[in-house]
Amino acid sequence: MAFRIALFIVATVLTAAHFFRAGSYAMVALSLAAPLLFLYKKRWSLVLLQLAAYGATVNWLIAALLLVQMRQQIGRPWTTAAIILGAVALLTLTAGLLMNSRVMRERYK
């Protein structure tokens, strides 16, 4: 279970860094505060953490698409950026999916 929580925290820190670069400081604070929901042993907190991870995954995929389009338009290489952002999106999606495991559901009843 510690691995699942650690993976989620890594995903939220990466998401906070993305929002920090974009200048969205409210989203930085929200991203960094999200893991505090692990302290509540209620099912709603687990569902909220899952939704946050899925929303962050969509955000990463949109960012990847926009970056690839921009780089293609100016004739710069885009494959490395697409691979990196795709990997981060996959990590974030995995963190969200792991919140639905049996171990987590038993802890958050």
Secondary structure, DSSP 8 states (H G I E B T S, - for coil): -HHHHHHHHHHHHHHHHHHHHHT-HHHHHHHHHGGGGGGS-SHHHHHHHHHHHHHHHHHHHHHHHHHHHHHHHHT---HHHHHHHHHHHHHHHHHHHHTTSHHHHHH--
